[in-house]
Amino acid sequence: MRQKHVWVIERYDRLKVIAQYTIPSGQITEENLKHLLRTLAAKHELDDEEIIPCFLKRNTKKYWDYLEVKHDSKAKYYTLYCQGKMEISALCVPEEKLNDVLEG
């Protein structure tokens, strides 16, 4: 039997978790999860003048990588994150470890 996983999405201000959400991994694709992280980062961190440079060509002088989703290879669980002024991350956690992560 396959182990069920849950995405735990956390929004940080410095080292403090200020918002936390869970989504069963079967209810969202990884690509849509990346779009969700970008959307939350733009909504909670950036104003219009800061969002626009994130959509410029990557090799241009004015490009910002605030909305790029990165993978944290050193994390305990598979983790994707967007880091600008704050960090928004998504951890893929086995369902039986969910309480440990939420109580964290």
PyMOL commands that set and color helices and strands:
alter all, ss='L'
color gray80, all
select helices_A, chain A and resi 25-27+30-45+48-55+95-103
alter helices_A, ss='H'
color red, helices_A
select strands_A, chain A and resi 5-13+16-24+70-71+78-83+87-94
alter strands_A, ss='S'
color yellow, strands_A
deselect
rebuild
show_as cartoon
